[in-house]
Amino acid sequence: MSKNINYTEAIVELEGIVSDIENASIGVDELSEKVKRAAELIKFCRSKLTSTEKEVNSILSSLSTEEKTDES
């Protein structure tokens, strides 16, 4: 997996792979490599979504804590 890829680029690449498979525009010889790459991209996207969710929850939690402190 390229270290410089971002979520949007991964999704675009994944959509391209899915399209190629659906349109039968890749040969049997390429299919295995495309499926492996798709699996890598899915793993990357899941990881990115999970880490983003944790970060957002942390931010929201800290805001909630600040609001409670301000109310005291």
Secondary structure, DSSP 8 states (H G I E B T S, - for coil): --TT--HHHHHHHHHHHHHHHHTT-S-HHHHHHHHHHHHHHHHHHHHHHHHHHHHHHHHHHHHHHHHHHHH-
